Amino acid sequence: MSHDGVVSTTDNPETTARRRGRRPAGQDTRTALIDAARSVFAENGYDGATVRAIATRAGVDAAMVNHWFGSKEGLFARAVLELPFDPLELLETLRDGPDEEFGERIVRTFLTRWDSAGGGVFVALIRSVAGHEQAGQVLRDFFQKFFTHVLSSVGSDQIPLRTTLCASQLVGMGMIRYVAKFEPLAAADVETLVAAVAPNVQRYISGDIG
């Protein structure tokens, strides 16, 4: 409202809340911060992500990070280091099919999940490895547990070596597609990459590796 041609600068509480980007009452601030953190860590890595950027993405005050998680480190631990799914549950899903097509199912599933989340938690881990030692450990533990069970289920030998070879394909593919974004691989459709990468993964699972 204006008086004598002067525009009032007094905000009502609703207007002030909108301007500051506060979330409407009843929404889960903690969940919003976790979702935003996964996106920002995936885009920038641990070192490049800031509390302010995460809070802005979530639409909350930066103080909420300390309130809910204590620090950026605490938020990273919850959003990225605690993986959103169990490797053995993933394996149960991938067992549905012939053993000789295991490589195809693995590559297709990882690409589909990563693409749907813009890279998701694994890209956040990959981007953060250089600046956060525990990120590398979580990445290693996941792939070691996952592929050890894959290889055991099909009776493969040389499990430690095969595990690291399989992981090298998926981590390398994720690095090139989502982090370095080398073309044309970054823009390739999923089935093109499945056809190109899955035979290597399948050989590492059950083929001759010398």
Secondary structure, DSSP 8 states (H G I E B T S, - for coil): -EETTEE-----HHHHHHHTT---TTS-HHHHHHHHHHHHHHHHHHHH--HHHHHHHHTS-THHHHHHHSSHHHHHIIIIIS-SS-HHHHHHHHTSS-GGGHHHHHHHHHHHHHHHTTTHHHHHHHHHTTT-HHHHHHHHHHHHHHHHHHHHHTT-S-HHHHHHHHHHHHHHHHIIIIII--TTGGG--HHHHHHHHHHHHHHHHHS---
